[in-house]
Amino acid sequence: MGITLSVGAGEFVAIAGRSGTGKTTLLRTIAGLVPARSGTLHVFGGSPIEARRGKRIGYVAQDPRLHPWLTVSENVELPLRVNPRDDDDPSAAREWVARVGLAAAARHYPHELSGGMRQRVALARALVTAPEVLLMDEPLASVDEITREELRTELLALWASSRCAVVHVTHDLDEAVLLADRVGVLGGRPGRIVGVVEVTEPRPRPSRLSQRPPLVSVADAVRALLPAS
């Protein structure tokens, strides 16, 4: 991969591209789950290792990956138990369950939830630790269009309140434009950033691009950067 990209504090950046260009690998590298084969990756500034000490990165995958033997509340609370920190808020899990609209289902198990509800649990679990960086790998791809629109709105509201930096991978160009401050386009194999498009339209944005013509133009600019398959 030949990636050159900076994401500022509190910025929402979407990464779009065809399958196989390395979008998930990029997220996993940022998260520290796989090593970079070359180049330098700085997260939170400073050296790659020292910069991560005392910091937290949230990660939301396409599959919510909830533990089936834990309730909604227990799944959300899990990161605080696995990696406790002195400044953790004991009430954070309960508050985040409520913020994603699942207070009434707090004692339910994953098999009792819809796909959209499970994804809300995954979002709450990623945000409960107050991460400074939130990585999202196609988190809305597995739900229906109506639920996807609802989750986009909720996601933006949660981001606005937390103001963490977001790197959001998606195949959905409309979604990228509706959510992000900037859209980076990955192309080639191995992947590289072939262009970055600024999204200057103010928020709140509509649920569909067609409701605001300037957003359609931005999506067209992103689409034009995609290399032919």
C-alpha positions as CSV (number, residue, x, y, z in Angstrom):
1,M,0.0,0.0,0.0
2,G,1.1,3.6,-0.7
3,I,-1.0,5.5,1.7
4,T,-0.4,9.2,2.6
5,L,-3.3,10.5,4.7
6,S,-3.7,12.7,7.8
7,V,-6.8,12.8,10.0
8,G,-7.2,15.7,12.4
9,A,-8.6,15.6,15.9
10,G,-12.4,15.5,15.8
11,E,-12.5,15.0,12.0
12,F,-14.7,12.5,10.2
13,V,-12.9,11.0,7.2
14,A,-14.5,8.3,5.0
15,I,-12.4,5.9,2.9
16,A,-14.1,4.6,-0.2
17,G,-12.9,2.1,-2.8
18,R,-13.5,-1.2,-4.5
19,S,-13.0,-4.6,-2.8
20,G,-9.4,-5.7,-2.5
21,T,-7.8,-2.3,-2.3
22,G,-6.9,-2.6,1.4
23,K,-9.5,-0.6,3.2
24,T,-9.8,-3.1,6.1
25,T,-6.0,-3.6,6.2
26,L,-5.6,0.1,6.6
27,L,-8.0,0.2,9.6
28,R,-6.3,-2.8,11.2
29,T,-2.9,-1.1,10.8
30,I,-4.2,2.1,12.4
31,A,-5.6,0.0,15.3
32,G,-2.3,-1.7,15.8
33,L,-3.7,-5.2,14.9
34,V,-1.3,-5.7,12.0
35,P,2.2,-4.1,11.6
36,A,2.9,-1.7,8.7
37,R,5.2,-3.3,6.2
38,S,6.9,0.0,5.3
39,G,6.6,3.6,6.1
40,T,5.6,5.3,9.3
41,L,2.3,5.4,11.0
42,H,1.7,8.0,13.7
43,V,-1.4,7.9,15.9
44,F,-1.9,10.6,18.5
45,G,1.4,12.1,17.4
46,G,4.8,11.0,18.7
47,S,6.4,7.6,18.0
48,P,4.0,4.8,16.9
49,I,4.4,2.8,20.1
50,E,4.7,5.5,22.8
51,A,1.8,7.5,21.3
52,R,-0.6,4.7,22.1
53,R,0.1,4.5,25.8
54,G,-2.8,5.6,27.8
55,K,-4.9,6.1,24.7
56,R,-7.9,4.2,23.3
57,I,-9.0,3.4,19.8
58,G,-12.6,2.3,19.2
59,Y,-13.3,-0.3,16.4
60,V,-16.6,-1.2,14.8
61,A,-16.7,-4.0,12.3
62,Q,-19.3,-5.0,9.8
63,D,-20.1,-8.0,12.0
64,P,-21.0,-6.7,15.5
65,R,-19.1,-9.6,17.0
66,L,-21.1,-9.6,20.3
67,H,-20.5,-12.2,22.9
68,P,-23.7,-14.3,22.8
69,W,-23.5,-15.2,26.5
70,L,-23.5,-11.6,27.6
71,T,-26.4,-9.2,27.8
72,V,-26.5,-5.8,25.9
73,S,-25.2,-4.0,29.0
74,E,-22.5,-6.6,29.6
75,N,-21.3,-6.4,26.0
76,V,-21.0,-2.7,26.2
77,E,-19.3,-2.8,29.5
78,L,-16.7,-5.4,28.4
79,P,-14.0,-3.0,27.2
80,L,-14.0,-1.2,30.6
81,R,-13.5,-4.6,32.3
82,V,-10.8,-5.9,30.0
83,N,-8.8,-2.7,29.9
84,P,-9.7,-0.7,33.0
85,R,-8.4,2.8,33.5
86,D,-8.5,5.0,36.6
87,D,-10.6,7.7,35.0
88,D,-13.3,5.3,33.7
89,D,-16.8,6.3,34.5
90,P,-18.6,3.4,36.2
91,S,-21.9,4.6,34.8
92,A,-20.6,4.9,31.2
93,A,-22.0,1.6,30.0
94,R,-25.5,2.3,31.2
95,E,-25.4,5.8,29.7
96,W,-24.2,4.5,26.3
97,V,-26.8,1.8,26.2
98,A,-29.4,4.5,26.7
99,R,-27.8,6.9,24.2
100,V,-28.1,4.3,21.4
101,G,-31.8,3.7,22.3
102,L,-31.5,0.3,23.9
103,A,-32.3,1.0,27.6
104,A,-35.4,-1.2,27.4
105,A,-33.2,-4.0,26.0
106,A,-30.3,-3.7,28.4
107,R,-30.8,-7.2,29.8
108,H,-31.5,-8.9,26.4
109,Y,-29.0,-11.2,24.8
110,P,-27.7,-10.8,21.2
111,H,-30.0,-13.5,19.8
112,E,-33.0,-11.5,21.0
113,L,-32.0,-8.4,19.0
114,S,-32.5,-7.3,15.4
115,G,-29.5,-6.6,13.2
116,G,-29.8,-2.9,13.6
117,M,-30.0,-3.3,17.4
118,R,-26.9,-5.4,17.5
119,Q,-25.0,-2.8,15.5
120,R,-26.1,-0.1,18.0
121,V,-24.6,-2.3,20.7
122,A,-21.4,-2.5,18.8
123,L,-21.3,1.3,18.5
124,A,-21.9,1.8,22.2
125,R,-19.2,-0.7,23.0
126,A,-16.7,1.2,20.8
127,L,-17.6,4.5,22.3
128,V,-17.9,3.6,26.0
129,T,-14.2,4.0,26.6
130,A,-14.3,7.6,25.2
131,P,-11.8,6.8,22.4
132,E,-9.9,9.6,20.7
133,V,-10.0,7.6,17.4
134,L,-13.0,5.6,16.2
135,L,-12.4,3.1,13.3
136,M,-15.4,1.8,11.4
137,D,-15.3,-1.0,8.8
138,E,-18.5,-1.0,6.8
139,P,-20.6,-0.9,10.1
140,L,-23.9,-0.3,8.3
141,A,-23.6,-2.6,5.3
142,S,-25.4,-5.5,6.8
143,V,-28.7,-3.7,7.7
144,D,-31.6,-2.7,5.5
145,E,-31.8,0.7,3.9
146,I,-34.4,2.1,6.3
147,T,-32.3,1.1,9.3
148,R,-29.1,2.3,7.6
149,E,-30.6,5.8,7.3
150,E,-31.6,5.8,10.9
151,L,-28.2,4.6,12.1
152,R,-26.4,7.3,9.9
153,T,-28.3,10.0,11.8
154,E,-27.6,8.4,15.2
155,L,-23.9,7.9,14.3
156,L,-23.5,11.5,13.4
157,A,-25.2,12.6,16.7
158,L,-22.9,10.3,18.7
159,W,-19.9,11.6,16.9
160,A,-20.9,15.2,17.4
161,S,-21.2,14.6,21.2
162,S,-17.9,12.7,21.5
163,R,-15.9,14.6,18.8
164,C,-13.4,11.8,18.4
165,A,-11.6,11.4,15.1
166,V,-13.3,8.9,12.8
167,V,-12.0,6.8,9.9
168,H,-15.0,5.2,8.3
169,V,-14.5,2.6,5.5
170,T,-17.4,2.1,3.1
171,H,-18.3,0.8,-0.4
172,D,-21.3,3.2,-0.4
173,L,-20.2,6.5,-1.9
174,D,-23.5,8.2,-1.0
175,E,-22.9,7.2,2.6
176,A,-19.4,8.5,2.5
177,V,-20.5,11.9,1.3
178,L,-23.5,12.1,3.7
179,L,-21.3,11.4,6.7
180,A,-17.8,12.7,6.2
181,D,-15.8,16.0,6.2
182,R,-13.5,14.4,3.6
183,V,-13.6,11.3,1.4
184,G,-10.4,9.5,0.5
185,V,-10.6,7.2,-2.4
186,L,-8.4,4.0,-2.5
187,G,-7.5,2.4,-5.8
188,G,-5.1,-0.1,-7.2
189,R,-3.7,-3.3,-5.8
190,P,-1.9,-2.7,-3.5
191,G,-4.1,0.2,-2.6
192,R,-3.1,3.8,-2.6
193,I,-4.9,7.1,-2.1
194,V,-5.8,8.3,-5.6
195,G,-7.6,11.4,-4.4
196,V,-9.4,13.2,-1.5
197,V,-12.6,15.1,-1.9
198,E,-13.7,17.8,0.6
199,V,-17.4,17.8,1.6
200,T,-18.1,21.4,2.6
201,E,-21.9,21.1,2.7
202,P,-23.0,22.1,6.3
203,R,-24.6,19.7,8.7
204,P,-27.3,18.5,9.3
205,R,-27.4,16.9,5.9
206,P,-30.4,15.1,4.5
207,S,-30.8,11.4,4.5
208,R,-30.5,11.2,0.7
209,L,-28.2,13.0,-1.6
210,S,-31.0,13.8,-4.0
211,Q,-32.4,16.1,-1.4
212,R,-29.4,18.5,-1.7
213,P,-27.9,18.8,-5.3
214,P,-24.5,20.0,-4.2
215,L,-24.0,16.7,-2.4
216,V,-24.7,14.9,-5.7
217,S,-21.9,16.8,-7.3
218,V,-19.5,15.8,-4.5
219,A,-20.5,12.2,-4.9
220,D,-19.9,12.4,-8.7
221,A,-16.4,13.8,-7.9
222,V,-15.7,10.9,-5.6
223,R,-17.0,8.4,-8.2
224,A,-14.8,9.9,-10.9
225,L,-11.7,9.0,-8.9
226,L,-12.5,5.3,-8.7
227,P,-10.3,3.4,-11.1
228,A,-12.0,1.0,-13.5
229,S,-12.6,-2.5,-12.2
